[in-house]
Amino acid sequence: MSHWEEKYRAKTIPWDRGAVSPALLGWIEDGALPPGRILIPGCGRGHEALELARRGFQVTALDIAPTALDHLAQELAAAGVEAERVCADALTWQPAQPFDAIYEQTCLCAFDPEHWAAYERQLFTWLRPGGKLFTLFMQTERAGGPPFHCALLDMHALFAAPRWQWPDEAPGRVAHPIGLFEFAAVLTRRV
Ligand SMILES: C[S@@+](CC[C@H](N)C(=O)[O-])C[C@H]1O[C@@H](n2cnc3c(N)ncnc32)[C@H](O)[C@@H]1O
């Protein structure tokens, strides 16, 4: 059983807001995220997957922890909406078709930085050219993890210019319930 599955079974899930992230709601409401095919890697209990499914997006929710996905399945059924649920390792899984968008909320920071380059390759491959990565970079300002600190300088090196276009404006700050904050940014996959 994975470390993550153990945490969900024990309900030791301090990262779970218990609600949709305000960052996602902001992106939907300001029109940055129009309905389409969207992947949520490391979706956890899936508050964002449920919200997007309710709003008519074609959602694929991916997580390595079956208990988290079971929770999402119950929520989807109760709401009478659908989303594809995939229990797999985000470092190896491949979809049949690329996505228009990815919502990346604290899956990157769950990985040891030795896996970040492999995960960036996955994110790039999962998106169609011109597709958007809606991402939240966890800020811990400390060594070790998870969650691992996603320093903006390191993020610019990881999501580098030949493959990713960064927005002109500085990333916004999003408070996180574990007392930390995330930097929110929308990156575009270059062709
Ligand atoms: C910090 S939690 C964030 C969960 C959710 N995004 C949220 O904000 O509540 C990280 C999530 O990534 C999942 N995860 C960790 N390693 C994974 C892997 N190799 N493949 C897929 N999911 C993974 C965990 O099960 C967990 O749900």
The ligand as an ORCA input file, in Angstrom:
! r2SCAN-3c Opt
* xyz 0 1
  C      -0.680     16.834     -1.258
  S      -1.861     15.722     -1.888
  C      -2.926     16.827     -2.805
  C      -4.262     16.224     -3.116
  C      -5.255     17.205     -3.779
  N      -4.734     17.759     -5.006
  C      -5.618     18.294     -2.812
  O      -5.150     19.426     -2.972
  O      -6.360     17.990     -1.845
  C      -0.977     14.878     -3.188
  C      -1.815     13.883     -3.950
  O      -1.011     13.270     -4.957
  C      -1.268     11.876     -4.959
  N      -0.058     11.212     -5.462
  C       1.135     11.119     -4.848
  N       2.003     10.444     -5.610
  C       1.329     10.118     -6.759
  C       1.682      9.422     -7.934
  N       2.913      8.903     -8.113
  N       0.750      9.274     -8.893
  C      -0.512      9.772     -8.740
  N      -0.894     10.444     -7.624
  C       0.011     10.622     -6.649
  C      -1.589     11.534     -3.516
  O      -2.316     10.341     -3.368
  C      -2.367     12.774     -3.084
  O      -3.735     12.627     -3.332
*
